[in-house]
Amino acid sequence: MLSRLILLSIIIISSGLVGCEKNPEEHRHSSLHFGTLIDITLYDVNTAQANAAFKQLDEDFAYMHLAWSPWETGSIHRTNKLLKTGASFSAGPGILNLIKKSSDIADKTEQLFNPAIGELINLWQIHKHEDPNIRPPEQKHIEQLITSNPQLNDIKINGVKIHTGNPDVSLNFGAFAKGYAIDLEIEMLKSRGIKNAIINTGGDLKAIGSHGDRPWYIAIQHPRLDTWLAKIETQNEESVFTSGDYERYYEYQGKRYHHILDPRTGYPAQGVQSVTVLHTDSGLADAAATALFVAGTDKWLEIAKKLQLKQIMLIDDKGVVHVTPAMRKRLKFNSQIDTTIMLTTAL
């Protein structure tokens, strides 16, 4: 699966750059954080400026990965252990920010984006999807977690102290942290005087400025083919985030189980192959792509309106592309692929 993400990264960075590889004003850097390849491209900067920025980016991403991963011995890991005690304890400012920023999105999505279901995510072990012996959890364990219904609203905040009475609350910001991290690092680049850049985390990205006299070109991965489905020309500062059932999954007894879980059922969400959201806020775009995927074809427009989103593309399980009018104006579809497109009503 990493190879598909690398392929997409190459498409994103290299589309339209033929003949520009030796441009001295363009600098690229890649590193592995958040369990994915992060590609950074800076334009119209000198070498010293680029190297300093890349060093800072690596340090920041490494720190955030350690602090925010539930499987590392950092802040989230500590917080989850203490939440299970039911006692009040001091949470770090980074954790408080993640909880507060995510809570509003969780409420607006009717908890379809729910960072409190870490126990359910652990139960499915999708983070171990390459283990040949992996298998779905027993239904009784899923039902127990659905009954307890852990949510961020179960966490009570008093200043810097937090506690919960629900022992099944376990934080996992996998559907928000990358986007939030990208926004923080884009601001860092701006503070260094960098005005033209892309930070691409395995196909989810934010672009600012332009590539010289043209915009950045962004390719969206086809959920079933090893190629791009559509391209977008960015405008000033925009984020493009996609949630897809092809990103992390395993098969058991002939059935695919992917990583995007429906908090209502406890099982992988059904009916959708991928959702792409275009927005200026990377954290919101990240969380929204997950929530709309879970919402499915019957409910995604309702949730999109609550989030005040305008630019969305959803591909259902039959491969039909559902796209909002604002998004359709921005997309250039791959003419080599037979694509059925349905235009939605305006949001």
Legacy VTK file of the C-alpha trace (Angstrom):
# vtk DataFile Version 3.0
C-alpha trace
ASCII
DATASET POLYDATA
POINTS 347 float
0.000 0.000 0.000
2.910 2.356 0.635
3.859 1.997 -3.022
0.488 3.451 -4.045
1.019 6.410 -1.754
4.491 6.927 -3.162
3.051 6.778 -6.671
0.516 9.456 -5.794
3.225 11.601 -4.246
5.232 11.406 -7.462
2.190 12.403 -9.497
1.416 15.346 -7.235
4.918 16.725 -7.133
5.928 16.062 -10.708
2.760 16.825 -12.681
3.532 19.697 -15.015
7.145 19.944 -13.844
8.766 18.426 -16.896
11.930 20.372 -17.632
11.975 22.021 -14.160
13.984 19.423 -12.272
17.128 21.597 -12.319
15.379 24.763 -11.202
17.636 26.108 -8.422
14.677 27.787 -6.717
12.855 24.498 -6.094
13.805 22.246 -3.164
12.335 18.894 -2.143
12.607 16.735 0.935
11.029 13.440 2.066
10.835 11.755 5.462
8.710 9.180 7.278
6.392 10.362 10.061
2.828 9.562 11.157
3.337 6.154 9.560
3.480 7.632 6.062
5.873 9.279 3.630
5.869 13.066 3.916
6.986 14.968 0.820
7.752 18.678 1.053
8.358 20.942 -1.925
9.443 24.564 -1.497
9.636 27.050 -4.346
11.385 30.398 -4.675
13.704 29.856 -1.689
17.472 29.568 -1.441
19.289 26.422 -0.320
20.096 27.633 3.184
16.497 28.703 3.760
15.171 25.362 2.456
17.562 23.220 4.539
16.692 25.106 7.722
12.988 24.671 7.024
13.368 20.956 6.269
15.280 20.433 9.522
12.547 22.174 11.501
9.824 20.222 9.724
11.479 16.902 10.521
11.912 17.828 14.170
8.340 19.046 14.510
6.753 16.073 12.754
8.838 13.622 14.801
7.737 15.330 18.022
4.061 15.408 17.039
4.102 11.784 15.940
5.543 10.692 19.284
3.189 12.911 21.278
-0.018 12.169 19.379
0.298 8.495 18.455
-1.706 6.171 20.755
0.872 3.439 20.097
3.932 5.429 21.159
4.884 6.203 24.758
4.008 9.887 24.428
1.294 12.279 25.580
-1.712 10.484 24.075
-0.554 7.150 25.478
-0.206 8.699 28.942
-3.562 10.458 28.645
-5.389 7.264 27.675
-3.941 5.380 30.642
-4.988 8.105 33.064
-8.475 8.455 31.562
-9.163 4.823 32.460
-8.622 5.580 36.157
-11.554 7.998 36.288
-9.428 10.395 38.345
-8.764 14.019 37.428
-5.309 14.802 36.050
-3.438 17.556 34.251
-3.335 17.247 30.469
-0.696 18.932 28.341
-1.656 21.943 26.195
-1.196 19.952 23.002
-3.697 17.308 24.112
-6.179 19.924 25.310
-5.976 21.657 21.931
-6.630 18.401 20.083
-9.650 17.625 22.290
-11.139 21.110 22.028
-10.592 21.523 18.292
-11.968 18.045 17.564
-15.020 18.307 19.845
-16.787 20.919 17.737
-16.263 18.905 14.549
-17.436 15.721 16.300
-20.661 17.432 17.408
-21.368 18.853 13.940
-20.849 15.436 12.346
-23.184 13.761 14.857
-20.143 11.863 16.181
-19.418 10.206 12.831
-15.987 11.718 13.359
-15.223 10.402 16.831
-11.659 10.506 18.195
-12.782 8.796 21.421
-13.154 5.338 19.823
-9.520 4.354 20.271
-10.516 1.081 21.980
-12.621 0.115 18.957
-9.733 0.958 16.616
-7.386 -1.154 18.757
-9.902 -4.000 18.649
-9.796 -4.100 14.857
-5.960 -3.866 14.785
-5.969 -2.146 11.394
-2.603 -0.631 12.321
-1.324 -4.227 12.034
-2.997 -4.772 8.647
0.108 -6.442 7.211
0.062 -9.188 9.873
-0.907 -12.423 8.026
-2.749 -13.755 11.095
-4.993 -10.730 11.617
-8.731 -11.345 11.859
-11.871 -9.361 12.770
-12.731 -9.055 16.486
-15.561 -10.987 18.124
-18.956 -9.345 17.830
-19.540 -9.362 21.597
-16.507 -7.132 22.118
-17.716 -4.728 19.441
-21.197 -4.613 20.971
-19.780 -3.801 24.397
-17.997 -0.735 23.029
-21.026 0.372 21.022
-23.156 0.158 24.167
-20.723 2.278 26.204
-20.648 4.778 23.280
-17.442 6.681 24.139
-17.353 10.308 22.934
-15.199 13.363 23.491
-18.155 14.851 25.379
-17.516 12.222 28.067
-14.293 14.058 28.922
-14.840 16.840 31.450
-12.389 19.735 31.278
-11.669 22.057 34.204
-8.806 24.349 33.342
-5.907 22.045 32.510
-7.427 19.094 34.357
-9.544 16.441 32.681
-11.348 13.255 33.681
-14.053 10.908 32.420
-16.547 8.508 33.929
-16.529 6.329 30.813
-13.609 3.865 31.022
-13.961 3.036 27.314
-12.916 6.533 26.223
-9.590 6.199 24.432
-8.195 8.968 22.268
-7.076 8.372 18.696
-6.756 11.491 16.528
-5.752 9.615 13.393
-8.481 11.373 11.397
-7.447 14.864 12.525
-3.828 14.976 13.692
-2.167 14.920 10.257
-4.286 17.783 9.031
-3.754 19.799 12.183
-0.006 19.132 11.991
0.140 20.310 8.378
-1.583 23.575 9.296
0.889 24.180 12.118
3.854 23.532 9.824
2.516 25.691 7.010
2.347 28.529 9.527
5.936 27.743 10.510
7.019 28.007 6.870
5.239 31.342 6.525
7.037 32.637 9.603
10.306 31.863 7.794
9.248 33.937 4.820
8.337 30.947 2.638
5.310 31.736 0.489
5.175 28.830 -1.981
5.118 25.249 -0.717
3.379 21.885 -0.559
3.362 19.551 2.432
2.090 16.168 1.269
1.464 13.422 3.837
0.805 10.299 1.813
-1.617 12.006 -0.570
-3.235 14.363 1.967
-1.753 17.812 1.618
-1.802 21.569 1.799
-0.425 23.957 -0.788
0.315 27.647 -0.436
1.213 30.173 -3.101
2.149 28.869 -6.516
4.883 27.218 -8.549
6.263 30.285 -10.265
3.823 31.582 -12.853
1.431 28.646 -12.529
-0.600 27.045 -9.701
0.276 23.813 -7.937
-1.321 20.785 -9.631
-2.804 18.189 -7.245
-3.731 14.655 -8.319
-6.441 12.640 -6.554
-5.868 8.897 -6.391
-8.358 6.569 -8.075
-9.671 4.254 -5.316
-9.506 1.129 -7.467
-6.782 1.824 -10.051
-3.081 2.631 -9.735
-3.499 6.015 -11.343
-5.070 9.398 -10.763
-8.780 10.037 -11.108
-8.815 13.836 -11.245
-6.580 16.874 -10.834
-7.050 20.232 -9.150
-5.239 23.524 -9.590
-4.863 25.085 -6.146
-5.744 28.690 -5.425
-3.597 30.604 -2.915
-3.852 28.337 0.157
-5.847 25.097 0.049
-5.925 21.632 1.586
-6.928 18.441 -0.222
-7.743 15.444 1.991
-9.053 12.034 0.964
-10.364 9.146 3.048
-10.493 5.847 1.163
-11.140 2.186 1.848
-7.980 1.319 -0.115
-5.537 3.062 2.255
-5.300 0.472 5.045
-7.198 -2.786 5.069
-6.919 -6.542 5.391
-8.865 -9.443 3.968
-10.272 -12.316 5.983
-12.212 -15.230 4.471
-12.628 -13.336 1.221
-13.957 -10.097 2.751
-12.172 -6.750 2.959
-12.042 -4.897 6.293
-10.767 -1.325 6.000
-9.695 1.192 8.648
-12.580 3.687 8.517
-14.891 2.519 11.290
-18.522 3.534 11.750
-18.946 4.474 15.451
-22.638 3.574 15.208
-22.072 -0.057 14.232
-18.487 -0.716 15.299
-17.698 -2.109 11.852
-15.945 -0.630 8.804
-18.242 1.880 7.094
-20.008 0.616 3.987
-21.215 2.096 0.705
-18.294 4.386 -0.159
-14.864 3.943 -1.775
-13.439 7.393 -1.088
-14.250 10.982 -0.143
-12.151 14.027 -1.045
-12.597 17.395 0.670
-11.096 20.686 -0.511
-10.822 23.414 2.137
-8.449 25.968 3.634
-8.441 24.252 7.070
-6.449 20.993 6.921
-7.683 19.668 10.261
-11.301 20.189 9.246
-10.712 18.684 5.790
-9.054 15.635 7.374
-11.873 15.018 9.867
-14.604 15.837 7.362
-13.331 13.341 4.790
-13.658 10.607 7.420
-17.063 11.760 8.668
-18.537 12.007 5.161
-17.171 8.561 4.299
-18.952 7.147 7.355
-22.107 9.148 6.604
-22.417 7.384 3.257
-24.495 8.306 0.228
-27.687 8.893 2.233
-26.309 11.350 4.787
-23.116 12.957 3.487
-24.765 16.091 2.106
-26.550 16.693 5.404
-23.270 16.474 7.333
-21.475 18.608 4.740
-24.027 21.387 5.249
-23.498 21.300 9.018
-19.759 21.693 8.423
-20.401 24.441 5.842
-18.378 22.587 3.213
-18.756 23.384 -0.468
-16.119 21.369 -2.335
-16.481 17.594 -1.992
-16.188 14.500 -4.165
-17.597 11.163 -2.999
-17.166 7.883 -4.873
-19.731 5.259 -3.915
-19.208 1.502 -3.782
-20.345 1.156 -7.405
-17.696 3.624 -8.576
-20.125 6.463 -9.294
-18.619 9.894 -8.608
-20.876 12.253 -6.650
-19.542 15.795 -6.751
-20.745 19.180 -5.547
-21.068 21.969 -8.144
-18.258 24.007 -6.556
-15.944 21.000 -6.616
-16.910 20.000 -10.166
-15.715 23.388 -11.434
-12.285 22.692 -9.981
-11.762 19.119 -11.163
-10.177 17.893 -14.384
-10.968 14.192 -14.728
-8.634 11.639 -16.284
-9.877 11.219 -19.862
-8.358 7.724 -20.017
-10.819 6.423 -17.408
-14.537 5.822 -17.999
-16.143 7.745 -15.134
-19.821 8.168 -14.226
-20.309 11.590 -12.635
-23.386 12.747 -10.716
-23.654 16.432 -9.891
-25.313 17.131 -6.537
-27.450 20.077 -5.572
-25.552 23.173 -4.435
-24.539 23.250 -0.777
LINES 1 348
347 0 1 2 3 4 5 6 7 8 9 10 11 12 13 14 15 16 17 18 19 20 21 22 23 24 25 26 27 28 29 30 31 32 33 34 35 36 37 38 39 40 41 42 43 44 45 46 47 48 49 50 51 52 53 54 55 56 57 58 59 60 61 62 63 64 65 66 67 68 69 70 71 72 73 74 75 76 77 78 79 80 81 82 83 84 85 86 87 88 89 90 91 92 93 94 95 96 97 98 99 100 101 102 103 104 105 106 107 108 109 110 111 112 113 114 115 116 117 118 119 120 121 122 123 124 125 126 127 128 129 130 131 132 133 134 135 136 137 138 139 140 141 142 143 144 145 146 147 148 149 150 151 152 153 154 155 156 157 158 159 160 161 162 163 164 165 166 167 168 169 170 171 172 173 174 175 176 177 178 179 180 181 182 183 184 185 186 187 188 189 190 191 192 193 194 195 196 197 198 199 200 201 202 203 204 205 206 207 208 209 210 211 212 213 214 215 216 217 218 219 220 221 222 223 224 225 226 227 228 229 230 231 232 233 234 235 236 237 238 239 240 241 242 243 244 245 246 247 248 249 250 251 252 253 254 255 256 257 258 259 260 261 262 263 264 265 266 267 268 269 270 271 272 273 274 275 276 277 278 279 280 281 282 283 284 285 286 287 288 289 290 291 292 293 294 295 296 297 298 299 300 301 302 303 304 305 306 307 308 309 310 311 312 313 314 315 316 317 318 319 320 321 322 323 324 325 326 327 328 329 330 331 332 333 334 335 336 337 338 339 340 341 342 343 344 345 346
